[in-house]
Amino acid sequence: MANITTLPPELLTYLLSFLPGADLPSVSLVCKRFHQAVEVGSVWQKRCKQEFNVDCLDGWKNATFKDLYTKILHHYGYIFGIWQPEIGPYGGLVQIGVVDGAIIAQQHLPPCDPNVTAPLRTKSTFSISLNDDGKAELRCLKGPRGPHKCQITLLNEESKDSFCLKCCKPDKHRHPGGRHEELRSWLEEELGSSDENLHDHIQELLLMKFMITSQYEAVCLYNRVRLPSPLQGVPIQPGLFKGTYGSHGVEIVNVTYCGDKIHGTKVTGDPNVPACQLSIEASLDKPMVLTLEQQERLPLLESLNVEDVIVRAENMGEHLQPFKLPNGVSDRGMCQVEESRSKPIHTCRARYFGTGLIASHGFMNSSRTPGHLVVFDDNFFGFLWLELRSLSVYSRVHEDFT
């Protein structure tokens, strides 16, 4: 029987390239031929591609694929993907991947209220790259005083679904002009303008958010987020949506399906209903069709007999039905949706009975209140809160998170 060490070098290199990259350093110690085979760049290029989907060295400061794997990807590649930072009730959405020769964490923020159809706002929060000495360098990118050192600690070695980011110099986050200038700069970013003519309640909510989020700048925990796959035969494809939540502004929800229910779980939240809570749900086995007359006034909607309007047809959603916002019901974001569609909304694809989660400050006295989930098309839907007399509008997130 032939010995593997007698194989031609090209074949030996090819065979060893199928081993996990973490095992290759040990394999190289077996003998000189193994060492030579493992040192071939194509072996490490294949491991970078297959294990981490990285196949380009652009921007990595003359690094080899072996350098990239052993110094960066092997230690930090597990953080690739979508994460939710634990920032009090507010949560968040962070995407981590390779950008221009570094691992970059991009925080995705909801658009400024009420521009629900606008793209997510982004800003870089930390990076991992190779320095001039060829060593891994972790840098916190928060604050106006430039990059500074930070640390990452994996919290669950087995699942790799949570990690802790610690900034080693949180004083770098402070604005040179003092706390007042820091707040002013933050408000401009949050509002998209320097307009200070805000309702007192809005000002209180913004000040509270500024103070609470500031407490998580030095140390923050991150939990992995798994986005749903496309489905067949559903009224609207699952995924991330931006929704309007009254005075709390625009928030991000993850739409999924569980049995005969459609769920909207908050990715970002607020002091009343925080992130990770099931904000809205609807029963797919309770579709309904309403006339324009039935939608004229809210009391008519509230007095509907469920059995009178439920439709049992299997082709629910194939034919448009009339839609009208009842008199006395407020909405935020509908104008932006109509502008993006270049026409007013007078029809919907489907409508379902459902419930929405409400609570007072601090998530106290939480309860589910009745409502209607209204699907306009595959990119927009609304939730009519009957008791609150308001319509939340949801627009699909089109940024690529694959």
N, C-alpha and C positions, 0 to 999 in steps of 0.2 A: 504494500500500500504506500502511495506517495506521501511524503511529509510535506505539510503546508509550507515549511520554510524553503522548500525546493521550488516552489511556484515562481513563475516569472515575476519580476518586480511590479509590472503594471497590473497583473492579476491580483497579487497580494494587496496592493494599494486599493484596488477596486473592492475587494472583499472586506478589508478593514474599514472602509468608508461607511459601511452599513452599521457599525457598532455605535452605541450612544457616545456622544462626545465626552461625557464624564468618565468613560472607561478608557479612552485613548491614552492618557498619560501613563496608566498602569500597563497597558498593552505595549507601549514603547519600551518598557523595561525588560521585556521578555528576552529579546536578543537584538543584535545589531540590525538585522534585516527588518525586523518589526519596527525598530526605531526609525530607520530610513523611510519605511513605507508610511508611517504615521506623520512624518514631517512634511509630506507632500501637501501643497496648498489645497489641492482639489478635495482632499479628505475633509479638511476643516470647512471649506466652502459648502460642501454637501451637508455637513452637520448644521451649519448656520442656517441654511435654507430649509432643511427638513424639520428642524426642531423649533426654529424661531422665525421662519419666513424672511430672513435677511440674506440677501445675496449681492450686496453692493458695498464697496469700501469707500465710496465718495465721502469726503469730509472727516474720515477717521484718522487723520494725521499720520499717514504712511504706515498704518497698521496692517498686519497680515490677517487672514481669516482666522489663523490660530490665535493671534492676539485678541481679536474681537470676541472669539468664543471663550477663551480661558479667562480673560480679564474683565469682560463686560457681560456677555450673554449668559454664561454659566451661573454667574452670581446674581444677576438682576433681570434676566429674561422673563422670569415668572411674573413680573409686574406688567407685562404687555397686556392690553385689554382695556375694559371699561370698569371704572371704580366709582364708588359713592363715598365721599368723605363724611365723617361724622362731625358735622358743624352744628351742634345744638339742634333746634327744630328745622333748620334750613336745609340740611343735607347738601347735595351737589352732584355734579356729573363731571368726571375726569377721564380723559382718554390718554393712554400711555403707549407710545410707539417710537420708532426710529425716524428722526427728521434731521437731514443734513449733518450726518456724522455725530449724532448724539441721541440718547434716549430722552425724550421730552414728554413731560406731563402737561397736557393742555386742559385747563379747566373750561368747561362749556357752561356759560351763564344764559339764563332766559333773556330774550330781547326785552327792551324797555317797554313798559306798559303804555298803551294797550296794543302795541304792534305785534300781534300774535303770529303774523305771517312772516315777520322778519327773520333773518338767520340768527342762530345762536351767537352770542358774543364769546370770544375766546381770549384767554391769556395764559401764558406759560407760568407754571408754578415751581417746577424743579427740573434739573437735568442731570444726566450721567454721561460723562464723556471720558476720553483719554487725554491726559495732560501731556506736556512736552516731554516728560520722562517716561511716557508710556504706561502710566498708572491710572487706574480708575479714579475719577474725580466727581464727587456729588456736590451739586450746587443748588441752593435755594434761590429762586428768582423773584421772590416777593419783595416789595418795597422799592423805594426810589434810589437806593444807595448802591445798586449793583449786586451781582451774584456773590454769594457767600456760602460757607460750608454748611452741609446738612448731613443727616444720617438716616438710613432706612433699616428697620428691623422687621423681619418676617415673624408674624405672630402665630402662624399655624403651619408647621413644617410639612405636615401630611397633605393638607388640602391646598395650601398656598392661596387661600382666599381672603387673607387680611394682612395688612402690614401697617407699621407706624412710621410716620415721617416726623423727624425732629430737626428743627432749625437750631443750629449751634450759635447763631448770633441774631436773635430776634430784634435787637435794638436797630438792626439795619432796616427793619420794616418801617421805622418811624420817619415821618416827614421832617426835613430840615427846618421847615417853618413852624413846627409845633403841631399839637393835637388838633387845633382848629383848622389848620391848612390841610391836615390829613383827612379830616371829616369833609371839608369842602371838595377835595379831590375825589373822595369816595362817592359823594353825592352826585357829582357830575358824571361819573362812570355809571352809577346805578340808574340815574334818570335820563342819561343821554343828553343832558343840557345843564345849564347853570340856573335854571328857573327856580326861584325860591318862594314863589307864590303858591304854596301848598296848603291844603287843609291841615288843621292842627293834628287831627288823628293820623294823617299820612306822615306828618313830620315825626310824631311819636313812634310810629312803626319803623320808620327809616333809622331813627336814632337808636332804637332798640337793636335793630339788625346790625348796625355798625358796631355797637358795643359788644354784642354777643359773638359775632364772627371774629372780632379782634382777639378774643380769648383763645381761639384755636389756631392762631398763626404760628405759635412756637412748637406745639405738638398736636398732631392730628392723626386719627385712625382712618384707614381706608378699607372698605369692604367691596369685594368683587360684585359686579352687576352682570347678569347673563341676559342678553336680549333674546326675545322670542324669534323663532323661525317663521317664515311665511306659511299660511294655511290655506286650504281650499274650502270653499263653501261657507265662508264667514261674511258678515255684512261689511266689515272693514278690516283690512289687514292689521295685525298687531304691530307694535313698535312704539317708539317714543313720539310724544306729542307735546306741544306747548299749549297751555290752557290759561284762561283768564280767571282770576280769583278775587274780584272786587278790589278792595283797598290793599290787598296783599300783592297785587300785580300779577305778572305772568309766571307760571310755575310749570315744571316739566313732569309729565306722568308717563308711566310705562303701561301700555295697553296690552293685556294678555287675555287668554281664554282659559276657563276652568270649567269643564263639563258644559252645561248649557248656560253658563254665565260669562259675561264680558266684564273684565276688571280694569280699572284705571288706578294704579298705585303710584303714589307720589315719589318722585325721585328728588325733587326739591320741595320744601314745605314752608310753613310759617308758624308763628307762635300758637295759633288756634288749632290747626290740624298739621302736625309735623310730617317730615319726610318719612317714607316707608309705610304710611297708613293707606288703607284702601279708600281712596277718595270717592270714587263712583263705581257702581256696578249696575248691570241690567240683566234681565232674564230674557234669553233668546227664545224661550218658549212662550213669551208674552208679547209678540209683535202686535202692533195696532195700526189702523188706518183711520185718520180723522178728516172730517170735512173742514172747510174754511170757517163755517159757522160755529163748529165746535171749538175752534181755536180763537174765536173773536175776543173772548174775555176769560180771565183766569178762573173765576168762579165756575164757569162751564167746564173747564178742564178738571177742576178739583171734584166736581160732582159726577164725573163720568162713571158709569157702571162698567167695570172691567170686562165683563162677559159680552157687553154690547159692542165693544170696539176691537176686541182681540180677533186677529185673522189667523186661521190655521193653515192657510195655503203654503205649500212647500216652496213656491216660487216667490216668496216674500223678498222684496228688494230688487226684483227684476223690473218692476214698473214704478215710475215716480209717483209720488202722492203729494197733495198740496201741503204747504207749510206757511204758517203765519205766526209772527211774534204777537202774543196776546197783548191787548191794551193794558198799560200799567206795568208791564214787565221790562226791566232794564237789561241792557246787555253791554258788554265791552268786547271789542274785537270784531263784531259782525261787519262793520264798515270796511275794515282791513281785508276780511275774507272776500267780501263782494268786490272790492277793488282788484284783488288778485285774480278773481274769476272773470273780471270785466263785465259782470252782470249782477243784478240783484237776485237774492235767493227767495224763490217762491215755491220751491219743491224740495223734497227730500227723498232719499233712497229707502229709508226704513226708520221705524220708530218703535221703541220698546219701553215698557214700564221698568223702573229701576229705583235705586235709592242713592243718596249722597250723604257723605259724612260731614257733620257740623259739630262744632264745639266752641266753648268760650276760651278765653286766654289761658294758656298753660295746658291745653287739651283737657280742660275740665268739662264735666257734664256732657260728654260726647254722646251723640245719638245719630241714627240714620233717618233721614227725612225723604219723603217720596219725591220722585221726579221722573222725567222722560229723557231717555237717551235718543237723540235724533241724528241719524247718519245722513250727511249731505252727499258726500262722495268718498273716495278712498283716501282723501287727504284732509277732509274736514268733518267734524261732528260737533254736536253741542249737547249740553246737559241743562235741561230746564228744571231749576229748583223751584218747585211749586210754592212752598212756604216762604222762601226768601224772595219770591217774585223777581227772579233774575235768571239770565241765560249765560252760562259759561261756554265760551267758544274755544275749540281745540283745533290746532293746525299741526299737521305732521312735521316732524323734524326730518329734513332732507340731507343733513350732513352725514357723511359716510362713517359708520362706526364698525365696519367689518375688519 
